[in-house]
């Protein structure tokens, strides 16, 4: 027999959230949502606050990405919710199961001009998988359970519920929430068989593994496909680390040679967007393996696109029997290209030039980052170098803004990562432009004893804009920042620690001091403004 629960709106909400494994909320204080705070405070539910609502949503998204369960942000009405929309949009593009609970002006006085009265739902609906207003206190647990089920059903994504003031503050009774039941979609077996046959029968196949391989808990199955069919693997997003460094089928630096030379490219768990040349691989046959029909590309027509649970799809592909071609010569040729690129990288990462080149920063970081460190990218060119030179040793430890490209994720992601993994290194790689979006939340980290290392690549410009604008027009505008700005002093003023590094030889000791400090610590590295990331892909 199903039991019942009672209490005020905040207590009813937390009862449903706990059923889905949620143990913490991220917020910026607002009177519309006090009952959620009191329920958390009185029951030991984690409560973390920030200095800007976007950081609360980014922190919730970091939890969702790292744990593959819902992350929770609680935002007060009006500007609280609208300040969080960039975070919601990033979660939407990343397929992250984030729940935002918004406060809302009271329904009984709607239209009279209450403080922060606005209808949030039409604003957030385009960037959420579900958005609604809860109209009765007793409906809160059921509405949260329904929203979280949507958030976790592939293709995953953020959901939004707002709670009118009188609904949240009132008491009520509800049916106790049951265990979550997330539906599983099976891909068409014929599509799966065709995808496997194309890889097995190719002369020069390539797999590109994306974030949904991690989100769908399909890492082992992806490796099985690669190993059984002998196919080289590249990765992006949280798929990075799917094939650990040293794996004979794992590649990162020979991607251009692979995609230019492949006759079959299988993209698994990531969109055919600008990061992959919009799915244009020349004469190669394209296979697109996705977790839901909605993720099939609309701008290209793959040879086949299995849509369904990635674990089951990939397991079936790995179990394929029948003839297959040898790919050993192809693998060996890519390994030669990979080794040559790595040799060039090693030289760049050891460069002793002053001003410091970004590559040297990553050469030093490779020496001090633990294998399970959570590494966070928040920036343009500086973070592009991170994607090139840092190689996660396992999946699920690399956080970047994703295809939406929203700056300002850094310190929110750091908070979510530290709460999720209190015993690991957390390292934020931040351009000096990106620092302007969230650096004040270093105070939130300090105040709540959440240490993280923040490495700022400080070249005094918006590098991703300045260099292309000069190439296009012969000049640039609105692309300069203060050279040599002391971002480390900002963090020290907020209660943390830090230092500025101007010489390549001083990088290693500075990074070791940062990781040994046990506090939010910013290493402000003055990098060469003339060093532009060698970008070849079209972003539009």
MARNURO-939467 format. One record per residue (C-alpha): x, y, z. Coordinates in nm, 3 decimals, padded with zeros to 5 digits, always signed. Example, Ala and Ser with C-alpha at 12.3 -4.5 7.8 and 13.67 -1.06 7.14 Angstrom:
BEGIN
NODE      px      py      pz
NODE +01.230 -00.450 +00.780
NODE +01.367 -00.106 +00.714
% end
This chain:
BEGIN
NODE      px      py      pz
NODE +00.000 +00.000 +00.000
NODE +00.138 +00.340 -00.094
NODE +00.200 +00.566 +00.204
NODE +00.146 +00.938 +00.232
NODE +00.362 +01.228 +00.341
NODE +00.282 +01.571 +00.476
NODE +00.446 +01.901 +00.551
NODE +00.507 +02.239 +00.399
NODE +00.601 +02.274 +00.035
NODE +00.973 +02.263 +00.098
NODE +00.950 +01.937 +00.291
NODE +00.735 +01.778 +00.023
NODE +00.983 +01.884 -00.247
NODE +01.283 +01.736 -00.068
NODE +01.102 +01.406 -00.018
NODE +01.068 +01.369 -00.393
NODE +01.420 +01.491 -00.464
NODE +01.577 +01.236 -00.230
NODE +01.402 +00.957 -00.418
NODE +01.610 +01.051 -00.723
NODE +01.935 +01.061 -00.525
NODE +01.956 +01.439 -00.499
NODE +02.141 +01.541 -00.183
NODE +02.223 +01.909 -00.234
NODE +02.089 +02.235 -00.372
NODE +02.268 +02.539 -00.510
NODE +02.107 +02.877 -00.471
NODE +02.125 +03.251 -00.415
NODE +01.907 +03.359 -00.126
NODE +01.555 +03.478 -00.202
NODE +01.244 +03.506 +00.012
NODE +01.020 +03.332 -00.241
NODE +01.197 +03.001 -00.174
NODE +01.262 +03.010 +00.204
NODE +01.065 +02.686 +00.271
NODE +01.313 +02.493 +00.058
NODE +01.597 +02.633 +00.266
NODE +01.432 +02.551 +00.599
NODE +01.360 +02.196 +00.485
NODE +01.725 +02.155 +00.382
NODE +01.860 +02.313 +00.701
NODE +01.646 +02.103 +00.931
NODE +01.715 +01.772 +00.758
NODE +02.085 +01.787 +00.671
NODE +02.025 +01.834 +00.298
NODE +02.330 +02.009 +00.143
NODE +02.277 +02.381 +00.088
NODE +02.534 +02.590 -00.103
NODE +02.494 +02.952 -00.206
NODE +02.661 +03.163 -00.473
NODE +02.698 +03.527 -00.577
NODE +02.520 +03.501 -00.912
NODE +02.236 +03.267 -01.006
NODE +02.410 +03.144 -01.320
NODE +02.675 +02.987 -01.094
NODE +02.404 +02.798 -00.903
NODE +02.278 +02.641 -01.225
NODE +02.631 +02.566 -01.345
NODE +02.710 +02.401 -01.010
NODE +02.397 +02.188 -01.041
NODE +02.499 +02.095 -01.394
NODE +02.845 +01.990 -01.279
NODE +02.684 +01.753 -01.028
NODE +02.457 +01.616 -01.301
NODE +02.746 +01.566 -01.541
NODE +02.978 +01.403 -01.289
NODE +02.725 +01.178 -01.115
NODE +02.476 +01.104 -01.396
NODE +02.191 +01.190 -01.157
NODE +01.990 +01.511 -01.130
NODE +02.150 +01.833 -01.011
NODE +01.934 +02.093 -00.835
NODE +01.936 +02.473 -00.846
NODE +01.685 +02.682 -00.650
NODE +01.632 +03.035 -00.784
NODE +01.416 +03.311 -00.648
NODE +01.148 +03.474 -00.860
NODE +01.200 +03.714 -01.150
NODE +01.565 +03.809 -01.196
NODE +01.671 +03.502 -01.000
NODE +01.526 +03.282 -01.270
NODE +01.626 +03.501 -01.565
NODE +01.985 +03.519 -01.437
NODE +01.992 +03.140 -01.453
NODE +01.875 +03.105 -01.813
NODE +02.228 +03.086 -01.960
NODE +02.297 +02.794 -01.727
NODE +01.974 +02.625 -01.828
NODE +02.061 +02.674 -02.195
NODE +02.406 +02.522 -02.150
NODE +02.248 +02.224 -01.974
NODE +02.001 +02.193 -02.262
NODE +02.277 +02.178 -02.523
NODE +02.480 +01.940 -02.303
NODE +02.191 +01.704 -02.229
NODE +02.241 +01.749 -01.854
NODE +01.959 +01.643 -01.618
NODE +01.928 +01.964 -01.414
NODE +01.617 +02.064 -01.221
NODE +01.564 +02.433 -01.154
NODE +01.300 +02.514 -00.894
NODE +01.198 +02.877 -00.924
NODE +01.013 +03.092 -00.680
NODE +00.709 +03.271 -00.819
NODE +00.498 +03.566 -00.710
NODE +00.175 +03.456 -00.538
NODE -00.099 +03.327 -00.765
NODE -00.380 +03.483 -00.557
NODE -00.245 +03.832 -00.635
NODE -00.128 +03.764 -00.992
NODE -00.152 +04.068 -01.213
NODE -00.149 +04.319 -00.927
NODE +00.224 +04.388 -00.949
NODE +00.387 +04.180 -00.674
NODE +00.763 +04.200 -00.635
NODE +00.941 +04.017 -00.920
NODE +00.614 +03.905 -01.078
NODE +00.672 +03.753 -01.419
NODE +00.567 +03.433 -01.592
NODE +00.890 +03.233 -01.616
NODE +00.757 +02.935 -01.807
NODE +00.743 +03.095 -02.156
NODE +01.097 +03.226 -02.105
NODE +01.254 +02.892 -02.014
NODE +01.037 +02.655 -02.220
NODE +01.259 +02.674 -02.534
NODE +01.568 +02.566 -02.339
NODE +01.418 +02.297 -02.117
NODE +01.267 +01.958 -02.180
NODE +00.975 +02.036 -01.947
NODE +00.858 +02.358 -01.782
NODE +00.548 +02.414 -01.569
NODE +00.399 +02.593 -01.271
NODE +00.291 +02.386 -00.970
NODE -00.056 +02.496 -00.862
NODE -00.116 +02.301 -00.538
NODE +00.105 +02.214 -00.241
NODE +00.004 +01.850 -00.247
NODE +00.107 +01.825 -00.612
NODE +00.471 +01.917 -00.548
NODE +00.615 +01.564 -00.506
NODE +00.434 +01.427 -00.809
NODE +00.531 +01.723 -01.026
NODE +00.897 +01.694 -00.925
NODE +00.899 +01.319 -00.989
NODE +00.743 +01.368 -01.332
NODE +00.987 +01.647 -01.424
NODE +01.291 +01.446 -01.312
NODE +01.173 +01.143 -01.507
NODE +01.170 +01.360 -01.818
NODE +01.514 +01.502 -01.729
NODE +01.664 +01.152 -01.706
NODE +01.493 +01.003 -02.011
NODE +01.719 +01.017 -02.318
NODE +01.780 +01.253 -02.464
NODE +01.845 +01.399 -02.118
NODE +01.820 +01.766 -02.034
NODE +01.711 +02.036 -01.790
NODE +01.360 +02.081 -01.653
NODE +01.196 +02.371 -01.471
NODE +00.919 +02.406 -01.215
NODE +00.814 +02.727 -01.050
NODE +00.636 +02.737 -00.719
NODE +00.400 +03.024 -00.637
NODE +00.470 +03.171 -00.296
NODE +00.151 +03.046 -00.130
NODE +00.194 +02.696 -00.280
NODE +00.544 +02.660 -00.137
NODE +00.469 +02.814 +00.204
NODE +00.146 +02.619 +00.264
NODE +00.119 +02.269 +00.412
NODE -00.035 +01.972 +00.243
NODE -00.040 +01.596 +00.205
NODE +00.068 +01.385 -00.088
NODE +00.127 +01.028 -00.195
NODE +00.481 +00.927 -00.101
NODE +00.699 +00.926 -00.412
NODE +00.789 +00.582 -00.546
NODE +01.113 +00.459 -00.696
NODE +01.207 +00.631 -01.022
NODE +01.118 +00.442 -01.339
NODE +01.313 +00.574 -01.638
NODE +01.190 +00.430 -01.970
NODE +01.441 +00.258 -02.195
NODE +01.421 +00.293 -02.571
NODE +01.559 +00.013 -02.789
NODE +01.719 +00.099 -03.120
NODE +01.593 -00.075 -03.433
NODE +01.789 -00.404 -03.451
NODE +01.832 -00.367 -03.827
NODE +01.987 -00.022 -03.781
NODE +02.222 -00.161 -03.517
NODE +02.325 -00.454 -03.739
NODE +02.388 -00.223 -04.034
NODE +02.602 +00.013 -03.824
NODE +02.816 -00.277 -03.700
NODE +02.847 -00.422 -04.049
NODE +02.965 -00.090 -04.191
NODE +03.240 -00.065 -03.930
NODE +03.343 -00.428 -03.969
NODE +03.351 -00.408 -04.348
NODE +03.535 -00.076 -04.375
NODE +03.897 -00.044 -04.476
NODE +03.960 +00.268 -04.267
NODE +03.694 +00.305 -03.996
NODE +03.695 +00.563 -03.716
NODE +03.477 +00.604 -03.406
NODE +03.420 +00.944 -03.245
NODE +03.282 +00.905 -02.891
NODE +03.100 +01.195 -02.727
NODE +02.954 +01.299 -02.393
NODE +02.645 +01.077 -02.417
NODE +02.868 +00.769 -02.399
NODE +02.952 +00.881 -02.045
NODE +02.603 +01.010 -01.963
NODE +02.448 +00.684 -02.082
NODE +02.694 +00.474 -01.877
NODE +02.809 +00.305 -02.197
NODE +03.186 +00.342 -02.165
NODE +03.254 -00.032 -02.134
NODE +03.029 -00.108 -02.429
NODE +03.202 +00.154 -02.645
NODE +03.540 +00.001 -02.562
NODE +03.401 -00.342 -02.648
NODE +03.293 -00.223 -02.994
NODE +03.638 -00.075 -03.057
NODE +03.821 -00.386 -02.936
NODE +03.598 -00.643 -03.103
NODE +03.586 -00.467 -03.440
NODE +03.938 -00.318 -03.411
NODE +03.842 +00.044 -03.474
NODE +04.046 +00.350 -03.363
NODE +03.861 +00.587 -03.129
NODE +03.870 +00.964 -03.086
NODE +03.661 +01.149 -02.829
NODE +03.519 +01.489 -02.739
NODE +03.344 +01.638 -02.437
NODE +03.290 +01.395 -02.149
NODE +03.372 +01.111 -02.384
NODE +03.735 +01.211 -02.335
NODE +03.910 +00.934 -02.141
NODE +03.678 +00.663 -02.275
NODE +03.991 +00.503 -02.416
NODE +04.259 +00.567 -02.154
NODE +04.603 +00.698 -02.254
NODE +04.813 +00.411 -02.377
NODE +04.523 +00.209 -02.511
NODE +04.627 +00.081 -02.856
NODE +04.297 +00.197 -03.008
NODE +04.283 +00.533 -02.831
NODE +04.388 +00.840 -03.029
NODE +04.370 +01.215 -02.979
NODE +04.631 +01.394 -03.188
NODE +04.581 +01.225 -03.527
NODE +04.219 +01.331 -03.567
NODE +04.266 +01.530 -03.886
NODE +04.451 +01.243 -04.055
NODE +04.183 +01.001 -03.936
NODE +03.882 +01.200 -04.051
NODE +04.045 +01.295 -04.382
NODE +04.141 +00.935 -04.458
NODE +03.848 +00.735 -04.315
NODE +03.601 +00.553 -04.533
NODE +03.350 +00.502 -04.247
NODE +03.308 +00.745 -03.957
NODE +03.083 +00.636 -03.670
NODE +02.991 +00.926 -03.441
NODE +02.853 +00.796 -03.113
NODE +02.672 +01.007 -02.856
NODE +02.749 +01.356 -02.982
NODE +02.589 +01.590 -03.239
NODE +02.719 +01.641 -03.590
NODE +02.785 +02.006 -03.510
NODE +03.067 +02.257 -03.568
NODE +03.304 +02.049 -03.356
NODE +03.285 +01.773 -03.617
NODE +03.269 +01.976 -03.936
NODE +02.889 +01.956 -03.929
NODE +02.912 +01.587 -04.020
NODE +03.090 +01.645 -04.351
NODE +03.365 +01.383 -04.371
NODE +03.425 +01.401 -04.743
NODE +03.361 +01.072 -04.919
NODE +03.335 +00.873 -04.594
NODE +03.016 +00.691 -04.505
NODE +02.866 +00.837 -04.187
NODE +02.709 +00.633 -03.908
NODE +02.542 +00.837 -03.631
NODE +02.461 +00.643 -03.313
NODE +02.233 +00.843 -03.081
NODE +02.036 +00.783 -02.763
NODE +01.706 +00.922 -02.893
NODE +01.538 +00.991 -03.225
NODE +01.544 +01.364 -03.147
NODE +01.925 +01.356 -03.167
NODE +01.938 +01.241 -03.526
NODE +02.096 +01.505 -03.749
NODE +01.858 +01.706 -03.963
NODE +02.118 +01.870 -04.186
NODE +02.291 +01.554 -04.312
NODE +02.167 +01.206 -04.397
NODE +02.384 +00.933 -04.240
NODE +02.392 +00.588 -04.393
NODE +02.227 +00.466 -04.073
NODE +02.145 +00.623 -03.736
NODE +02.051 +00.376 -03.460
NODE +01.850 +00.562 -03.193
NODE +01.812 +00.411 -02.848
NODE +01.981 +00.317 -02.524
NODE +02.355 +00.341 -02.594
NODE +02.453 +00.055 -02.364
NODE +02.225 -00.185 -02.546
NODE +02.306 -00.051 -02.892
NODE +02.681 -00.071 -02.842
NODE +02.665 -00.410 -02.671
NODE +02.479 -00.545 -02.972
NODE +02.733 -00.394 -03.211
NODE +03.021 -00.545 -03.013
NODE +02.853 -00.884 -03.029
NODE +02.834 -00.885 -03.406
NODE +02.946 -01.205 -03.575
NODE +03.039 -01.244 -03.936
NODE +03.314 -01.137 -04.173
NODE +03.525 -00.833 -04.101
NODE +03.820 -00.671 -04.270
NODE +04.157 -00.621 -04.112
NODE +04.218 -00.268 -03.992
NODE +04.570 -00.319 -03.863
NODE +04.749 -00.125 -04.139
NODE +04.508 +00.166 -04.088
NODE +04.561 +00.161 -03.712
NODE +04.939 +00.153 -03.761
NODE +04.930 +00.451 -03.998
NODE +04.729 +00.654 -03.747
NODE +04.968 +00.556 -03.470
NODE +05.256 +00.693 -03.678
NODE +05.070 +01.024 -03.721
NODE +04.978 +01.025 -03.352
NODE +05.337 +00.969 -03.242
NODE +05.464 +01.247 -03.468
NODE +05.205 +01.490 -03.333
NODE +05.291 +01.395 -02.975
NODE +05.657 +01.464 -03.040
NODE +05.567 +01.812 -03.165
NODE +05.344 +01.862 -02.861
NODE +05.620 +01.760 -02.622
NODE +05.846 +02.026 -02.772
NODE +05.574 +02.292 -02.742
NODE +05.492 +02.197 -02.383
NODE +05.857 +02.231 -02.283
NODE +05.905 +02.573 -02.445
NODE +06.096 +02.808 -02.217
NODE +06.006 +03.127 -02.399
NODE +05.900 +03.442 -02.219
NODE +05.626 +03.562 -02.242
NODE +05.491 +03.220 -02.150
NODE +05.314 +03.025 -02.419
NODE +04.993 +02.844 -02.318
NODE +05.138 +02.508 -02.422
NODE +05.400 +02.535 -02.146
NODE +05.125 +02.583 -01.886
NODE +04.976 +02.249 -01.986
NODE +05.314 +02.080 -01.993
NODE +05.353 +02.173 -01.626
NODE +04.994 +02.084 -01.537
NODE +05.039 +01.733 -01.678
NODE +05.305 +01.680 -01.412
NODE +05.089 +01.779 -01.115
NODE +04.734 +01.666 -01.204
NODE +04.625 +01.339 -01.045
NODE +04.466 +01.074 -01.271
NODE +04.125 +01.135 -01.112
NODE +04.147 +01.515 -01.103
NODE +03.837 +01.700 -01.223
NODE +03.951 +01.946 -01.489
NODE +03.724 +02.234 -01.587
NODE +03.761 +02.449 -01.898
NODE +03.612 +02.800 -01.908
NODE +03.749 +03.015 -02.185
NODE +03.836 +03.047 -02.552
NODE +04.185 +02.998 -02.691
NODE +04.341 +02.912 -02.353
NODE +04.092 +02.631 -02.301
NODE +04.128 +02.514 -02.662
NODE +04.491 +02.444 -02.578
NODE +04.373 +02.246 -02.275
NODE +04.163 +02.024 -02.499
NODE +04.467 +01.967 -02.716
NODE +04.732 +01.899 -02.451
NODE +04.551 +01.749 -02.152
NODE +04.439 +01.387 -02.176
NODE +04.197 +01.261 -01.910
NODE +04.297 +00.913 -01.798
NODE +03.934 +00.818 -01.743
NODE +03.593 +00.940 -01.860
NODE +03.372 +01.165 -01.649
NODE +03.643 +01.401 -01.521
NODE +03.651 +01.667 -01.795
NODE +03.401 +01.954 -01.780
NODE +03.379 +02.219 -02.049
NODE +03.095 +02.453 -02.153
NODE +02.995 +02.227 -02.442
NODE +02.861 +02.327 -02.782
NODE +02.670 +02.632 -02.654
NODE +03.005 +02.788 -02.566
NODE +02.883 +02.989 -02.268
NODE +03.160 +03.149 -02.064
NODE +03.123 +03.177 -01.688
NODE +03.083 +02.808 -01.610
NODE +03.415 +02.784 -01.426
NODE +03.350 +02.853 -01.059
NODE +03.000 +02.707 -01.060
NODE +03.141 +02.389 -01.210
NODE +03.420 +02.401 -00.950
NODE +03.167 +02.420 -00.667
NODE +02.967 +02.127 -00.804
NODE +03.285 +01.926 -00.860
NODE +03.418 +01.990 -00.510
NODE +03.085 +01.896 -00.349
NODE +03.073 +01.578 -00.559
NODE +03.437 +01.479 -00.514
NODE +03.566 +01.627 -00.186
NODE +03.890 +01.425 -00.198
NODE +03.999 +01.495 -00.556
NODE +04.191 +01.775 -00.718
NODE +03.962 +02.031 -00.882
NODE +04.133 +02.251 -01.139
NODE +03.967 +02.535 -01.333
NODE +04.139 +02.646 -01.653
NODE +04.017 +02.996 -01.723
NODE +04.089 +03.263 -01.979
NODE +04.120 +03.615 -01.844
NODE +03.806 +03.708 -02.036
NODE +03.611 +03.425 -01.875
NODE +03.737 +03.537 -01.533
NODE +03.513 +03.841 -01.558
NODE +03.199 +03.627 -01.555
NODE +03.235 +03.430 -01.233
NODE +03.548 +03.518 -01.038
NODE +03.344 +03.678 -00.758
NODE +03.226 +03.328 -00.674
NODE +03.575 +03.259 -00.541
NODE +03.424 +03.416 -00.230
NODE +03.155 +03.147 -00.230
NODE +03.424 +02.879 -00.245
NODE +03.625 +03.042 +00.035
NODE +03.327 +03.095 +00.265
NODE +03.205 +02.738 +00.229
NODE +03.551 +02.578 +00.249
NODE +03.549 +02.442 -00.106
NODE +03.908 +02.453 -00.229
NODE +03.994 +02.462 -00.599
NODE +04.289 +02.563 -00.811
NODE +04.215 +02.829 -01.072
NODE +04.472 +02.872 -01.348
NODE +04.415 +03.190 -01.548
NODE +04.580 +03.222 -01.887
NODE +04.617 +03.600 -01.883
NODE +04.707 +03.744 -02.224
NODE +04.519 +04.071 -02.175
NODE +04.293 +04.022 -02.478
NODE +03.987 +03.842 -02.606
NODE +04.209 +03.614 -02.812
NODE +03.934 +03.424 -02.989
NODE +03.807 +03.756 -03.128
NODE +04.113 +03.980 -03.154
NODE +04.321 +03.767 -03.389
NODE +04.040 +03.684 -03.636
NODE +03.918 +04.044 -03.640
NODE +04.267 +04.171 -03.723
NODE +04.292 +03.911 -03.999
NODE +03.955 +04.017 -04.144
NODE +03.975 +04.397 -04.109
NODE +04.338 +04.483 -04.039
NODE +04.244 +04.620 -03.696
NODE +04.042 +04.517 -03.393
NODE +03.805 +04.687 -03.150
NODE +03.648 +04.579 -02.821
NODE +03.903 +04.300 -02.793
NODE +04.147 +04.430 -02.530
NODE +04.161 +04.377 -02.154
NODE +04.400 +04.523 -01.901
NODE +04.740 +04.359 -01.959
NODE +04.893 +04.199 -01.652
NODE +04.580 +04.237 -01.441
NODE +04.626 +04.081 -01.095
NODE +04.342 +03.831 -01.077
NODE +04.531 +03.657 -00.797
NODE +04.494 +03.968 -00.583
NODE +04.118 +03.956 -00.640
NODE +04.104 +03.604 -00.500
NODE +04.330 +03.699 -00.208
NODE +04.100 +03.990 -00.128
NODE +03.808 +03.746 -00.124
NODE +03.985 +03.528 +00.135
NODE +04.168 +03.283 -00.090
NODE +04.527 +03.283 -00.210
NODE +04.724 +03.313 -00.530
NODE +05.023 +03.444 -00.718
NODE +05.126 +03.576 -01.058
NODE +05.373 +03.387 -01.276
NODE +05.568 +03.568 -01.546
NODE +05.844 +03.316 -01.623
NODE +05.801 +02.966 -01.762
NODE +06.048 +02.820 -01.516
NODE +05.835 +02.933 -01.222
NODE +05.518 +02.755 -01.336
NODE +05.581 +02.414 -01.181
NODE +05.651 +02.536 -00.825
NODE +05.355 +02.775 -00.840
NODE +05.116 +02.498 -00.942
NODE +05.244 +02.269 -00.668
NODE +05.190 +02.544 -00.411
NODE +04.837 +02.590 -00.540
NODE +04.741 +02.224 -00.510
NODE +04.907 +02.196 -00.168
NODE +04.731 +02.503 -00.028
NODE +04.390 +02.352 +00.054
NODE +04.215 +02.681 -00.030
NODE +04.079 +02.849 -00.344
NODE +04.407 +02.949 -00.508
NODE +04.450 +03.141 -00.834
NODE +04.766 +03.106 -01.041
NODE +04.767 +03.409 -01.272
NODE +04.989 +03.319 -01.568
NODE +05.089 +03.605 -01.797
NODE +05.083 +03.447 -02.142
NODE +05.193 +03.568 -02.482
NODE +04.917 +03.778 -02.647
NODE +05.065 +03.705 -02.989
NODE +05.007 +03.332 -02.946
NODE +04.684 +03.241 -03.127
NODE +04.532 +02.894 -03.116
NODE +04.571 +02.736 -03.464
NODE +04.200 +02.690 -03.532
NODE +04.103 +02.521 -03.858
NODE +03.737 +02.431 -03.797
NODE +03.447 +02.652 -03.900
NODE +03.242 +02.766 -03.599
NODE +02.944 +02.866 -03.812
% end
